[in-house]
């Protein structure tokens, strides 16, 4: 044996668990497995399939430095690059079906590769060059409800399947020696500004290999990628991705194999249908098959005037954003515009939603300001309401009936109010009878207030009779201070409690029942009290009683 071969022999004895036994089985070390669609993120798929019957194809060139390196225990002889470099061509083609699915093929060819002597793993010489890799078929199907159209934005999702056939040279670390398959899931989101975020995950069924004391078998591939438009109108974007696989098999006391790498690149969607992509990156150094350096470039061609070519052109030149709606017009010139104008062709005030004011009762108070729009206010009304009006079982008056202090004498300032009450009764002959109620505040005794309220209610009845209301339609009753409306502890409350009310009585069948204060009514009919005017007696502005 030559002396120069002694170190390699010792290294082989140290690396092999069986010394002169059979060498470890070899596997496919290629981590870079590109996707052939023009908008896929190199090794990370996007969810959108190619447009129906659109085809895409072209070469992917990749160069990796130290894709397979051994580190001997103790490290006396340094790292051994079994595959020190590799230049690979992936010839790829894809076709879209029904805008829902995409199928493709990838034929890898190792154009050149080299490394140190393989004597350490039982083979003389360096790794073989110019060999085939494992033929790979790819498929993608959009998930219903999450299919993002070519020009669309938002979420997208798809199911994928890769199947590799053992056409590669396993001895050259270009194949796994058996058929492998890898189902997966793609989730992504395309923003309105063209940015794409994509997430890939799945399962990779591989044959079990033990190489250099490390287990290589089933794995869980993963990938996260993005595309960011730089000059979108010119079709220039930046791409970036992290991809790799987590080994599911490992030997005791063996670190888990997680080959992964970071890649960055630039892309140009040309109007000729050619998409150029180039870039590079580095591996994590956490696996046998993580390259130190990676470079890649591709030329993917989509025939012009196909639906996919049109989709790429729309991506470069997205439709103009929807212009804001024109400002609302005001055809009737009333300064009420848009949907706020309920009468757009007829001018009207803002307070009436742009419609002309109406006056149903014809009292010159428009309905939107008229508190009684169906009853004319007359010359003495207020806020569109007459001084007296029928409201349910009441005749409501706007102003209180005022009397001389501690007397049953009606002041002349209240004559118009009572005349309006008489008018309402005469205009409503169906009203069989009303009860005139007298009420006082809480000052003085109950007996005094009851007597005063009876006399005041009787005075009002007498006034209505003299104003033309039939006597049999009128009754009076005094309640004294028994039914206050407000707190008698305040002047405001006492003023509200000193009042006269007019309550419409239900119609009676047969003879009318006697009035509550009938005796007093008869007395007043014989002798009507004198009605003082303000000139004859000027009462206080706010009468105490």
C-alpha positions as CSV (number, residue, x, y, z in Angstrom):
1,X,0.0,0.0,0.0
2,X,1.3,3.4,-0.9
3,X,2.0,5.7,2.1
4,X,-0.2,8.5,0.7
5,X,-3.2,6.2,0.9
6,X,-2.8,5.6,4.7
7,X,-4.6,8.7,5.9
8,X,-7.6,8.0,3.6
9,X,-7.7,4.5,4.8
10,X,-7.7,5.6,8.4
11,X,-10.4,8.1,7.7
12,X,-12.5,5.4,6.0
13,X,-12.1,3.2,9.1
14,X,-13.2,6.1,11.3
15,X,-16.3,7.1,9.3
16,X,-17.6,3.7,8.5
17,X,-19.5,1.8,11.2
18,X,-18.7,-1.5,9.5
19,X,-15.1,-0.8,8.6
20,X,-14.5,-2.9,5.4
21,X,-18.3,-3.8,5.1
22,X,-20.5,-2.6,2.3
23,X,-20.6,1.1,1.6
24,X,-23.6,3.3,2.9
25,X,-26.5,3.7,0.4
26,X,-26.5,6.9,-1.5
27,X,-29.4,9.3,-2.0
28,X,-30.4,12.4,-4.1
29,X,-28.7,15.4,-2.5
30,X,-30.4,18.0,-4.7
31,X,-32.2,20.4,-2.5
32,X,-33.1,22.8,-5.3
33,X,-36.3,21.5,-6.9
34,X,-37.8,24.4,-8.9
35,X,-41.4,24.9,-10.1
36,X,-42.0,25.5,-13.8
37,X,-44.9,28.1,-13.8
38,X,-43.7,31.7,-14.6
39,X,-45.3,33.1,-11.4
40,X,-44.2,30.4,-9.0
41,X,-41.6,31.6,-6.6
42,X,-38.7,29.5,-7.9
43,X,-38.9,26.6,-5.4
44,X,-42.1,27.8,-3.6
45,X,-45.4,27.4,-5.5
46,X,-48.2,29.9,-5.7
47,X,-51.8,28.6,-5.6
48,X,-53.0,29.8,-9.0
49,X,-52.8,27.2,-11.7
50,X,-51.9,28.2,-15.3
51,X,-54.8,29.5,-17.4
52,X,-56.7,26.9,-19.3
53,X,-54.7,25.3,-22.1
54,X,-51.8,27.7,-21.6
55,X,-48.4,26.1,-21.6
56,X,-45.1,27.2,-20.1
57,X,-41.7,25.7,-20.3
58,X,-38.0,26.3,-20.2
59,X,-34.7,25.6,-18.5
60,X,-33.7,26.2,-14.9
61,X,-30.0,26.3,-14.3
62,X,-28.7,25.9,-10.8
63,X,-25.2,25.7,-9.3
64,X,-24.6,24.6,-5.8
65,X,-21.3,24.6,-3.8
66,X,-20.6,21.8,-1.4
67,X,-24.1,20.1,-1.6
68,X,-22.7,17.0,0.2
69,X,-19.9,17.5,2.8
70,X,-18.7,15.1,5.5
71,X,-17.2,16.3,8.7
72,X,-15.1,13.5,10.3
73,X,-15.2,13.0,14.0
74,X,-12.4,15.1,15.6
75,X,-12.0,17.1,12.4
76,X,-8.3,16.3,12.0
77,X,-8.5,16.0,8.2
78,X,-11.1,18.8,7.8
79,X,-14.3,18.6,5.8
80,X,-14.5,16.2,2.9
81,X,-16.7,17.4,0.0
82,X,-18.0,14.3,-1.6
83,X,-19.9,16.5,-4.0
84,X,-18.0,19.7,-4.0
85,X,-20.0,21.4,-6.7
86,X,-22.9,20.7,-9.0
87,X,-24.3,22.4,-12.2
88,X,-27.7,21.1,-13.0
89,X,-30.2,21.7,-15.7
90,X,-34.0,21.2,-15.0
91,X,-35.9,21.1,-18.3
92,X,-39.5,21.9,-17.3
93,X,-42.9,22.2,-19.0
94,X,-46.4,22.8,-17.6
95,X,-50.0,23.1,-18.9
96,X,-53.1,24.5,-17.3
97,X,-56.5,22.8,-17.4
98,X,-59.8,24.5,-17.0
99,X,-58.3,27.3,-14.8
100,X,-58.5,24.8,-12.0
101,X,-55.5,22.5,-12.4
102,X,-52.0,22.4,-13.7
103,X,-49.7,19.4,-14.6
104,X,-46.0,19.6,-15.3
105,X,-42.8,17.6,-15.9
106,X,-39.2,18.2,-14.7
107,X,-36.3,16.3,-16.3
108,X,-33.1,17.0,-14.2
109,X,-29.7,16.6,-15.9
110,X,-26.5,16.9,-14.0
111,X,-24.3,18.8,-16.5
112,X,-21.2,18.8,-14.3
113,X,-20.2,17.9,-10.8
114,X,-17.0,17.1,-8.9
115,X,-15.7,16.4,-5.5
116,X,-13.0,14.7,-3.6
117,X,-12.1,11.0,-3.9
118,X,-15.0,8.8,-2.8
119,X,-12.6,6.3,-1.3
120,X,-13.8,7.3,2.2
121,X,-17.2,5.8,1.4
122,X,-15.9,2.7,-0.5
123,X,-15.6,3.9,-4.1
124,X,-12.4,4.9,-5.9
125,X,-12.4,8.2,-7.8
126,X,-14.6,11.2,-7.7
127,X,-18.4,11.5,-8.2
128,X,-19.6,10.8,-11.7
129,X,-20.6,13.8,-13.9
130,X,-23.2,14.3,-16.6
131,X,-25.9,12.0,-15.4
132,X,-29.7,12.1,-15.3
133,X,-31.7,12.9,-12.2
134,X,-35.0,11.5,-11.1
135,X,-37.8,12.4,-13.5
136,X,-40.5,14.4,-11.6
137,X,-44.1,14.9,-12.5
138,X,-46.0,17.7,-10.8
139,X,-49.6,18.5,-10.2
140,X,-51.6,21.4,-8.7
141,X,-55.4,21.7,-8.1
142,X,-57.1,24.8,-6.8
143,X,-59.3,24.3,-3.7
144,X,-63.0,25.3,-4.5
145,X,-63.9,28.5,-2.9
146,X,-60.2,29.6,-2.6
147,X,-59.3,29.7,-6.3
148,X,-57.8,33.1,-7.0
149,X,-58.2,34.2,-10.7
150,X,-55.2,35.4,-12.7
151,X,-56.0,39.1,-12.3
152,X,-57.4,38.7,-8.8
153,X,-56.2,39.5,-5.3
154,X,-56.9,37.9,-2.0
155,X,-56.5,34.5,-0.5
156,X,-55.8,31.4,-2.6
157,X,-55.2,27.7,-1.8
158,X,-54.3,24.6,-3.8
159,X,-53.3,20.9,-3.3
160,X,-50.1,19.7,-5.0
161,X,-48.5,16.3,-5.7
162,X,-45.0,15.5,-6.9
163,X,-44.1,12.0,-8.1
164,X,-40.4,11.2,-8.9
165,X,-39.4,8.1,-10.9
166,X,-36.0,6.4,-10.3
167,X,-34.3,7.6,-13.5
168,X,-31.4,9.2,-11.8
169,X,-27.9,7.8,-11.1
170,X,-28.0,6.9,-7.5
171,X,-24.2,6.4,-7.3
172,X,-23.8,10.0,-8.4
173,X,-26.1,11.2,-5.7
174,X,-28.6,12.2,-8.4
175,X,-31.5,9.8,-7.5
176,X,-33.1,7.9,-4.6
177,X,-33.2,4.6,-6.3
178,X,-37.0,4.2,-5.9
179,X,-40.2,6.1,-6.8
180,X,-41.0,8.9,-4.3
181,X,-44.1,11.0,-3.9
182,X,-44.9,14.2,-2.1
183,X,-48.4,15.6,-1.5
184,X,-48.6,19.2,-0.3
185,X,-50.7,22.3,0.4
186,X,-50.2,25.8,-0.9
187,X,-51.7,28.9,0.8
188,X,-51.0,32.4,-0.4
189,X,-52.3,35.9,-0.5
190,X,-52.0,38.4,-3.3
191,X,-52.3,42.1,-2.3
192,X,-53.8,44.8,-4.5
193,X,-50.3,46.3,-5.0
194,X,-49.1,43.0,-6.5
195,X,-47.2,41.7,-3.5
196,X,-47.5,37.9,-3.1
197,X,-47.0,35.9,0.1
198,X,-47.0,32.1,-0.2
199,X,-46.6,29.2,2.2
200,X,-46.0,25.6,1.2
201,X,-46.0,22.4,3.3
202,X,-46.5,18.7,2.8
203,X,-45.0,15.2,3.2
204,X,-42.2,13.6,1.1
205,X,-42.2,9.8,1.1
206,X,-38.6,8.6,0.4
207,X,-36.8,5.3,0.8
208,X,-34.9,4.9,4.0
209,X,-31.1,5.4,3.6
210,X,-28.3,5.4,6.2
211,X,-25.4,7.4,5.0
212,X,-22.3,8.1,7.1
213,X,-24.2,7.1,10.2
214,X,-27.1,9.6,9.4
215,X,-30.6,8.5,8.6
216,X,-32.2,9.9,5.4
217,X,-35.8,9.0,4.8
218,X,-39.3,10.5,4.9
219,X,-39.3,14.3,5.3
220,X,-41.7,17.2,5.6
221,X,-40.9,19.8,3.0
222,X,-41.7,23.5,3.7
223,X,-41.3,26.8,2.0
224,X,-42.2,30.4,2.6
225,X,-41.8,32.9,-0.3
226,X,-42.7,36.4,-1.4
227,X,-42.7,38.4,-4.6
228,X,-42.5,42.2,-4.4
229,X,-43.0,44.4,-7.5
230,X,-40.2,46.8,-8.0
231,X,-41.1,48.3,-11.4
232,X,-44.5,46.7,-12.0
233,X,-45.2,48.4,-15.3
234,X,-41.9,47.1,-16.6
235,X,-42.5,43.6,-15.2
236,X,-39.6,43.7,-12.7
237,X,-40.1,42.1,-9.3
238,X,-38.0,40.8,-6.4
239,X,-38.4,37.2,-5.1
240,X,-37.3,35.7,-1.9
241,X,-37.8,32.4,-0.2
242,X,-36.8,30.0,2.6
243,X,-37.3,26.4,1.7
244,X,-36.2,23.0,3.0
245,X,-37.3,19.8,4.6
246,X,-37.5,18.3,8.1
247,X,-36.3,14.8,8.4
248,X,-38.8,12.4,10.1
249,X,-36.3,9.6,10.6
250,X,-33.2,9.7,12.7
251,X,-30.9,7.3,14.5
252,X,-30.4,7.5,18.3
253,X,-28.0,10.3,19.4
254,X,-28.1,11.6,15.8
255,X,-29.1,15.2,15.1
256,X,-32.2,15.6,12.9
257,X,-31.5,16.3,9.3
258,X,-33.1,19.7,8.3
259,X,-31.6,20.7,4.9
260,X,-32.7,24.4,4.2
261,X,-31.5,27.4,2.4
262,X,-32.4,31.1,1.8
263,X,-32.7,32.3,-1.8
264,X,-33.1,35.8,-3.2
265,X,-33.6,36.9,-6.8
266,X,-34.8,39.3,-9.4
267,X,-37.4,38.5,-12.1
268,X,-38.5,40.2,-15.3
269,X,-41.8,39.4,-17.1
270,X,-41.0,40.5,-20.6
271,X,-43.8,41.2,-23.1
272,X,-42.4,38.6,-25.5
273,X,-43.7,35.9,-23.1
274,X,-40.2,35.1,-21.7
275,X,-39.8,35.3,-17.9
276,X,-36.2,35.7,-16.7
277,X,-35.3,34.9,-13.1
278,X,-31.9,34.8,-11.5
279,X,-30.6,34.9,-8.0
280,X,-28.7,33.0,-5.3
281,X,-28.5,32.2,-1.6
282,X,-26.9,30.0,1.0
283,X,-27.7,26.9,3.0
284,X,-28.0,26.7,6.8
285,X,-25.3,24.1,7.3
286,X,-27.6,22.0,9.4
287,X,-27.6,18.9,7.2
288,X,-25.5,16.7,5.0
289,X,-27.3,18.1,2.0
290,X,-27.3,21.9,2.7
291,X,-25.1,23.7,0.1
292,X,-22.8,26.4,1.1
293,X,-23.7,28.6,-1.8
294,X,-26.5,28.4,-4.5
295,X,-27.0,30.2,-7.7
296,X,-29.9,29.9,-10.1
297,X,-31.3,31.3,-13.3
298,X,-34.2,30.4,-15.5
299,X,-36.0,31.3,-18.7
300,X,-39.6,30.3,-18.8
301,X,-41.5,30.9,-22.0
302,X,-45.3,31.4,-22.3
303,X,-46.5,31.6,-25.9
304,X,-47.8,35.1,-26.8
305,X,-51.6,35.7,-27.0
306,X,-52.4,32.8,-24.8
307,X,-54.6,33.4,-21.7
308,X,-51.6,33.0,-19.4
309,X,-49.6,35.6,-21.4
310,X,-52.6,37.9,-21.1
311,X,-52.7,37.3,-17.4
312,X,-49.0,38.2,-17.1
313,X,-49.6,41.4,-19.0
314,X,-52.5,42.3,-16.7
315,X,-50.2,41.7,-13.8
316,X,-47.7,44.1,-15.2
317,X,-50.3,46.7,-16.1
318,X,-53.1,46.3,-13.5
319,X,-56.5,48.0,-14.2
320,X,-56.8,51.5,-13.0
321,X,-58.4,51.8,-9.6
322,X,-62.1,52.4,-9.7
323,X,-62.5,56.2,-9.8
324,X,-64.5,57.7,-6.9
325,X,-68.1,58.4,-7.7
326,X,-68.8,61.9,-9.1
327,X,-69.9,64.4,-6.6
328,X,-73.6,64.5,-6.0
329,X,-75.5,66.8,-8.3
330,X,-78.2,69.2,-7.3
331,X,-80.6,69.5,-10.3
332,X,-83.2,71.5,-8.4
333,X,-80.7,73.9,-6.9
334,X,-82.0,73.6,-3.3
335,X,-78.6,72.8,-1.8
336,X,-79.8,69.4,-0.8
337,X,-77.7,66.9,-2.8
338,X,-77.5,63.2,-3.4
339,X,-79.6,60.7,-1.5
340,X,-80.5,63.3,1.1
341,X,-82.8,65.0,-1.4
342,X,-86.1,63.1,-1.3
343,X,-87.4,65.4,-4.1
344,X,-84.4,65.9,-6.4
345,X,-86.4,67.5,-9.2
346,X,-88.4,70.0,-7.1
347,X,-86.7,72.6,-4.8
348,X,-87.4,72.5,-1.1
349,X,-85.8,73.5,2.2
350,X,-83.0,71.5,3.8
351,X,-85.2,70.9,6.9
352,X,-87.8,69.1,4.7
353,X,-85.2,66.9,3.0
354,X,-85.3,68.9,-0.2
355,X,-89.0,68.6,-0.7
356,X,-91.4,71.6,-1.0
357,X,-93.2,72.5,2.3
358,X,-96.8,71.5,2.6
359,X,-99.6,72.9,4.7
360,X,-102.3,70.3,5.0
361,X,-104.6,72.4,7.3
362,X,-104.0,75.6,5.4
363,X,-103.1,77.7,8.5
364,X,-99.9,79.2,6.9
365,X,-97.8,77.1,9.2
366,X,-95.9,74.5,7.1
367,X,-96.3,70.9,8.2
368,X,-92.7,70.4,9.3
369,X,-93.1,73.2,11.8
370,X,-96.8,72.7,12.5
371,X,-97.4,70.8,15.8
372,X,-101.0,70.3,14.7
373,X,-100.7,69.7,10.9
374,X,-104.3,68.5,10.6
375,X,-106.0,71.3,12.6
376,X,-105.8,75.0,11.5
377,X,-104.4,77.3,14.1
378,X,-106.6,80.2,13.3
379,X,-105.5,83.8,14.0
380,X,-104.9,83.2,17.7
381,X,-103.1,79.9,17.4
382,X,-99.5,79.1,18.3
383,X,-97.0,76.7,16.5
384,X,-99.7,75.7,14.1
385,X,-102.1,74.7,16.9
386,X,-105.4,76.4,17.7
387,X,-105.9,77.8,21.2
388,X,-108.3,74.8,21.8
389,X,-108.4,71.5,20.0
390,X,-109.9,68.1,20.5
391,X,-107.3,65.5,21.4
392,X,-108.7,62.0,22.4
393,X,-111.1,62.4,25.3
394,X,-109.9,66.0,26.1
395,X,-110.3,69.4,24.7
396,X,-106.8,70.7,25.1
397,X,-106.1,74.4,25.6
398,X,-102.8,76.1,24.9
399,X,-103.1,78.7,27.7
400,X,-104.5,78.4,31.1
401,X,-107.8,80.0,32.1
402,X,-107.0,82.8,34.6
403,X,-109.3,84.0,37.4
404,X,-109.2,86.9,39.8
405,X,-107.3,86.1,42.9
406,X,-109.3,83.9,45.3
407,X,-112.4,84.5,43.2
408,X,-114.4,82.7,40.5
409,X,-114.3,85.7,38.2
410,X,-112.8,84.9,34.8
411,X,-110.3,87.5,33.5
412,X,-110.9,88.9,30.1
413,X,-107.5,87.7,28.8
414,X,-108.9,84.2,29.0
415,X,-112.1,84.9,27.0
416,X,-110.5,84.0,23.6
417,X,-109.5,80.6,25.0
418,X,-113.0,79.8,26.2
419,X,-114.5,81.1,23.0
420,X,-112.2,78.6,21.1
421,X,-113.5,75.8,23.5
422,X,-117.0,76.7,22.5
423,X,-116.1,76.6,18.9
424,X,-114.6,73.1,19.2
425,X,-117.8,71.9,20.9
426,X,-120.1,73.5,18.3
427,X,-118.0,71.9,15.5
428,X,-118.2,68.5,17.1
429,X,-121.9,67.9,17.8
430,X,-121.2,64.2,18.3
431,X,-119.6,65.2,21.7
432,X,-122.5,64.4,24.0
433,X,-121.2,66.2,27.1
434,X,-118.0,67.6,28.6
435,X,-117.0,67.8,32.2
436,X,-115.4,71.1,33.1
437,X,-112.9,70.4,35.9
438,X,-111.6,72.9,38.4
439,X,-108.3,72.4,40.2
440,X,-106.4,74.5,42.7
441,X,-103.0,74.4,44.4
442,X,-102.4,73.3,47.9
443,X,-102.5,76.7,49.7
444,X,-105.5,77.1,52.2
445,X,-107.7,74.4,53.5
446,X,-109.2,71.5,51.6
447,X,-112.7,72.8,52.1
448,X,-111.8,76.3,50.8
449,X,-110.0,74.9,47.8
450,X,-112.8,72.5,47.0
451,X,-115.4,75.3,47.1
452,X,-113.2,77.6,45.1
453,X,-112.6,75.0,42.4
454,X,-116.4,74.2,42.1
455,X,-117.3,77.9,41.7
456,X,-114.6,78.5,39.1
457,X,-115.6,75.4,37.1
458,X,-119.2,76.6,37.2
459,X,-118.2,80.0,36.0
460,X,-116.5,78.4,32.9
461,X,-119.7,76.4,32.2
462,X,-121.7,79.6,32.4
463,X,-119.4,81.3,30.0
464,X,-119.6,78.4,27.5
465,X,-123.4,78.5,27.7
466,X,-123.4,82.2,26.9
467,X,-121.0,81.4,24.0
468,X,-123.6,79.2,22.3
469,X,-123.0,75.7,23.8
470,X,-126.1,73.9,24.9
471,X,-126.4,73.7,28.7
472,X,-127.2,70.0,28.6
473,X,-123.8,69.3,27.0
474,X,-122.0,70.8,30.0
475,X,-121.2,69.7,33.5
476,X,-118.8,71.1,36.1
477,X,-117.0,69.6,39.0
478,X,-114.4,70.9,41.5
479,X,-111.6,68.8,42.7
480,X,-109.8,71.3,44.9
481,X,-106.2,70.3,45.4
482,X,-106.8,66.5,45.2
483,X,-105.3,66.0,41.7
484,X,-102.0,68.0,41.4
485,X,-100.0,67.8,38.3
486,X,-96.7,69.0,39.9
487,X,-95.1,69.6,43.2
488,X,-96.9,72.3,45.2
489,X,-93.6,73.1,47.0
490,X,-92.6,75.4,44.1
491,X,-94.2,78.4,42.5
492,X,-94.0,76.7,39.1
493,X,-95.7,73.6,40.4
494,X,-98.5,75.6,42.0
495,X,-99.1,77.5,38.8
496,X,-99.5,74.2,36.9
497,X,-101.9,72.8,39.5
498,X,-104.2,75.9,39.3
499,X,-106.0,74.9,36.1
500,X,-109.2,74.1,34.3
501,X,-109.6,70.9,32.2
502,X,-112.2,69.8,29.7
503,X,-112.9,66.1,29.6
504,X,-115.2,64.6,27.0
505,X,-117.7,62.2,28.7
506,X,-118.7,58.9,27.0
507,X,-122.1,59.0,25.3
508,X,-125.0,57.9,27.5
509,X,-128.0,55.8,26.5
510,X,-131.2,57.2,27.8
511,X,-131.5,60.2,30.1
512,X,-128.2,61.9,30.9
513,X,-127.0,61.4,34.5
514,X,-127.0,64.5,36.7
515,X,-123.8,66.6,36.8
516,X,-121.5,66.1,39.8
517,X,-122.0,69.7,40.9
518,X,-125.6,70.0,39.7
519,X,-126.8,71.9,42.7
520,X,-124.1,74.5,42.2
521,X,-124.8,74.6,38.4
522,X,-128.5,75.5,39.1
523,X,-127.4,78.3,41.5
524,X,-125.1,79.7,38.8
525,X,-127.8,79.6,36.2
526,X,-130.0,81.9,38.4
527,X,-127.2,84.4,39.1
528,X,-124.2,84.6,36.8
529,X,-121.1,86.1,38.4
530,X,-119.8,89.4,37.0
531,X,-116.9,88.9,34.6
532,X,-114.2,91.5,35.4
533,X,-112.0,93.0,32.7
534,X,-108.3,93.8,33.4
535,X,-109.3,97.5,33.4
536,X,-111.9,97.0,36.1
537,X,-109.5,95.0,38.2
538,X,-105.9,94.5,37.4
539,X,-104.8,91.2,38.9
540,X,-101.2,90.3,39.6
541,X,-99.3,89.1,36.5
542,X,-99.0,85.6,38.0
543,X,-102.2,85.2,40.1
544,X,-101.7,83.3,43.3
545,X,-104.9,81.4,43.0
